């Protein structure tokens, strides 16, 4: 994961709202506040094309706070697990012996 999503930001807002309330459980279905509607409203707003310039700034700020180093800035060490997995993925798959003998 290298960037936040509308769903993530909405979840954070719902969690903060719940923590700041007097609700005893998360999310309370018996309370006066509709957390599900609040979540959906935030997601819809963040995905609304008419609000895109402001939302782009919001996403940019959150991404800079949570993901200060992008993948382009990260130099992979040759012996890292990611390097090993990438090397395995690029290697040709061996043909099983029982299949190789039928050709």
ROMAR-886000 format. One record per residue (C-alpha): x, y negated, z; residue number from 1; residue in three letters; chain. Coordinates in Angstrom, 3 decimals. Each point is the difference from the previous one (the first is absolute). Layout:
// ROMAR-886000
<pt east="X" north="Y" up="Z" seq="NUM" type="ALA" mol="A"/>
...
END
This chain:
// ROMAR-886000
<pt east="0.000" north="0.000" up="0.000" seq="1" type="UNK" mol="A"/>
<pt east="1.459" north="-3.342" up="-0.958" seq="2" type="UNK" mol="A"/>
<pt east="-2.960" north="-2.373" up="0.120" seq="3" type="UNK" mol="A"/>
<pt east="-3.132" north="-0.599" up="2.026" seq="4" type="UNK" mol="A"/>
<pt east="-3.480" north="0.691" up="-1.328" seq="5" type="UNK" mol="A"/>
<pt east="-3.345" north="-1.686" up="0.486" seq="6" type="UNK" mol="A"/>
<pt east="-1.121" north="2.988" up="2.065" seq="7" type="UNK" mol="A"/>
<pt east="3.029" north="-0.274" up="2.274" seq="8" type="UNK" mol="A"/>
<pt east="-0.563" north="-3.707" up="0.656" seq="9" type="UNK" mol="A"/>
<pt east="-3.702" north="0.592" up="0.637" seq="10" type="UNK" mol="A"/>
<pt east="0.809" north="2.806" up="2.446" seq="11" type="UNK" mol="A"/>
<pt east="2.421" north="-2.259" up="1.886" seq="12" type="UNK" mol="A"/>
<pt east="-2.679" north="-2.714" up="0.207" seq="13" type="UNK" mol="A"/>
<pt east="-2.572" north="2.489" up="1.312" seq="14" type="UNK" mol="A"/>
<pt east="2.461" north="1.370" up="2.574" seq="15" type="UNK" mol="A"/>
<pt east="0.874" north="-3.502" up="1.230" seq="16" type="UNK" mol="A"/>
<pt east="-3.669" north="-0.953" up="0.163" seq="17" type="UNK" mol="A"/>
<pt east="-0.790" north="3.122" up="2.017" seq="18" type="UNK" mol="A"/>
<pt east="2.913" north="-0.514" up="2.396" seq="19" type="UNK" mol="A"/>
<pt east="-1.035" north="-3.599" up="0.642" seq="20" type="UNK" mol="A"/>
<pt east="-3.596" north="0.996" up="0.674" seq="21" type="UNK" mol="A"/>
<pt east="-1.496" north="1.588" up="3.080" seq="22" type="UNK" mol="A"/>
<pt east="-0.766" north="3.241" up="-1.881" seq="23" type="UNK" mol="A"/>
<pt east="0.987" north="3.120" up="1.911" seq="24" type="UNK" mol="A"/>
<pt east="0.530" north="2.214" up="-3.051" seq="25" type="UNK" mol="A"/>
<pt east="1.315" north="-0.478" up="-3.519" seq="26" type="UNK" mol="A"/>
<pt east="-2.047" north="-0.654" up="-1.975" seq="27" type="UNK" mol="A"/>
<pt east="-3.129" north="-0.189" up="2.049" seq="28" type="UNK" mol="A"/>
<pt east="-3.175" north="0.749" up="-1.924" seq="29" type="UNK" mol="A"/>
<pt east="-2.235" north="-1.213" up="2.786" seq="30" type="UNK" mol="A"/>
<pt east="1.503" north="-3.481" up="0.285" seq="31" type="UNK" mol="A"/>
<pt east="-1.232" north="-3.240" up="-1.483" seq="32" type="UNK" mol="A"/>
<pt east="2.822" north="-0.232" up="-2.540" seq="33" type="UNK" mol="A"/>
<pt east="-0.078" north="2.043" up="-3.213" seq="34" type="UNK" mol="A"/>
<pt east="3.640" north="1.036" up="-0.486" seq="35" type="UNK" mol="A"/>
<pt east="-0.730" north="1.989" up="-3.147" seq="36" type="UNK" mol="A"/>
<pt east="-1.625" north="-2.998" up="-1.697" seq="37" type="UNK" mol="A"/>
<pt east="2.879" north="-2.229" up="1.170" seq="38" type="UNK" mol="A"/>
<pt east="2.528" north="2.432" up="-1.512" seq="39" type="UNK" mol="A"/>
<pt east="-1.889" north="0.220" up="-3.302" seq="40" type="UNK" mol="A"/>
<pt east="-0.404" north="-3.786" up="-0.201" seq="41" type="UNK" mol="A"/>
<pt east="3.739" north="-0.517" up="0.451" seq="42" type="UNK" mol="A"/>
<pt east="0.888" north="2.631" up="-2.616" seq="43" type="UNK" mol="A"/>
<pt east="-2.483" north="-1.526" up="-2.452" seq="44" type="UNK" mol="A"/>
<pt east="1.383" north="-3.489" up="0.610" seq="45" type="UNK" mol="A"/>
<pt east="3.611" north="1.128" up="-0.435" seq="46" type="UNK" mol="A"/>
<pt east="-0.894" north="1.738" up="-3.271" seq="47" type="UNK" mol="A"/>
<pt east="-2.106" north="-2.906" up="-1.326" seq="48" type="UNK" mol="A"/>
<pt east="1.627" north="-1.471" up="-3.146" seq="49" type="UNK" mol="A"/>
<pt east="-1.289" north="-3.507" up="0.821" seq="50" type="UNK" mol="A"/>
<pt east="2.047" north="0.033" up="3.219" seq="51" type="UNK" mol="A"/>
<pt east="3.108" north="1.490" up="-1.600" seq="52" type="UNK" mol="A"/>
<pt east="2.420" north="-2.968" up="0.336" seq="53" type="UNK" mol="A"/>
<pt east="-0.527" north="-0.263" up="3.766" seq="54" type="UNK" mol="A"/>
<pt east="-0.065" north="3.762" up="0.437" seq="55" type="UNK" mol="A"/>
<pt east="3.241" north="0.378" up="-1.964" seq="56" type="UNK" mol="A"/>
<pt east="1.657" north="-2.342" up="2.496" seq="57" type="UNK" mol="A"/>
<pt east="-1.421" north="2.016" up="2.893" seq="58" type="UNK" mol="A"/>
<pt east="1.258" north="3.294" up="-1.444" seq="59" type="UNK" mol="A"/>
<pt east="3.386" north="-1.580" up="-0.750" seq="60" type="UNK" mol="A"/>
<pt east="0.365" north="-1.159" up="3.609" seq="61" type="UNK" mol="A"/>
<pt east="-1.031" north="3.360" up="1.495" seq="62" type="UNK" mol="A"/>
<pt east="2.335" north="1.860" up="-2.368" seq="63" type="UNK" mol="A"/>
<pt east="2.908" north="-2.272" up="0.960" seq="64" type="UNK" mol="A"/>
<pt east="-0.687" north="0.693" up="3.688" seq="65" type="UNK" mol="A"/>
<pt east="-0.465" north="3.767" up="-0.226" seq="66" type="UNK" mol="A"/>
<pt east="2.255" north="0.867" up="-2.950" seq="67" type="UNK" mol="A"/>
<pt east="2.891" north="-2.481" up="-0.001" seq="68" type="UNK" mol="A"/>
<pt east="2.194" north="2.272" up="-2.115" seq="69" type="UNK" mol="A"/>
<pt east="-1.382" north="1.096" up="-3.317" seq="70" type="UNK" mol="A"/>
<pt east="1.072" north="3.168" up="-1.726" seq="71" type="UNK" mol="A"/>
<pt east="2.139" north="-2.067" up="-2.391" seq="72" type="UNK" mol="A"/>
<pt east="1.979" north="-1.378" up="2.952" seq="73" type="UNK" mol="A"/>
<pt east="0.573" north="3.458" up="1.449" seq="74" type="UNK" mol="A"/>
<pt east="3.169" north="1.751" up="-1.086" seq="75" type="UNK" mol="A"/>
<pt east="-0.445" north="3.715" up="0.236" seq="76" type="UNK" mol="A"/>
<pt east="2.761" north="1.957" up="1.676" seq="77" type="UNK" mol="A"/>
<pt east="1.144" north="2.946" up="-2.131" seq="78" type="UNK" mol="A"/>
<pt east="-0.553" north="2.491" up="2.825" seq="79" type="UNK" mol="A"/>
<pt east="-3.417" north="-1.303" up="1.057" seq="80" type="UNK" mol="A"/>
<pt east="-3.063" north="2.232" up="-0.001" seq="81" type="UNK" mol="A"/>
<pt east="-1.631" north="-2.183" up="-2.662" seq="82" type="UNK" mol="A"/>
<pt east="3.056" north="0.390" up="-2.246" seq="83" type="UNK" mol="A"/>
<pt east="-0.079" north="3.773" up="0.456" seq="84" type="UNK" mol="A"/>
<pt east="-3.725" north="0.222" up="-0.785" seq="85" type="UNK" mol="A"/>
<pt east="0.442" north="-2.204" up="-3.064" seq="86" type="UNK" mol="A"/>
<pt east="2.884" north="2.190" up="-1.192" seq="87" type="UNK" mol="A"/>
<pt east="-2.097" north="3.149" up="0.448" seq="88" type="UNK" mol="A"/>
<pt east="-2.905" north="-1.547" up="-1.890" seq="89" type="UNK" mol="A"/>
<pt east="2.245" north="-0.845" up="-2.949" seq="90" type="UNK" mol="A"/>
<pt east="1.640" north="3.430" up="-0.150" seq="91" type="UNK" mol="A"/>
<pt east="-1.396" north="2.521" up="-2.502" seq="92" type="UNK" mol="A"/>
<pt east="-2.197" north="2.663" up="1.498" seq="93" type="UNK" mol="A"/>
<pt east="1.604" north="3.432" up="-0.042" seq="94" type="UNK" mol="A"/>
<pt east="-1.887" north="2.657" up="-1.925" seq="95" type="UNK" mol="A"/>
<pt east="-0.926" north="2.892" up="2.299" seq="96" type="UNK" mol="A"/>
<pt east="1.928" north="3.161" up="-0.810" seq="97" type="UNK" mol="A"/>
<pt east="-3.116" north="2.028" up="-0.777" seq="98" type="UNK" mol="A"/>
<pt east="-1.010" north="-2.572" up="-2.635" seq="99" type="UNK" mol="A"/>
<pt east="3.478" north="-0.403" up="-1.456" seq="100" type="UNK" mol="A"/>
<pt east="0.287" north="3.722" up="-0.730" seq="101" type="UNK" mol="A"/>
<pt east="-3.208" north="0.076" up="-2.109" seq="102" type="UNK" mol="A"/>
<pt east="1.384" north="-2.332" up="-2.678" seq="103" type="UNK" mol="A"/>
END
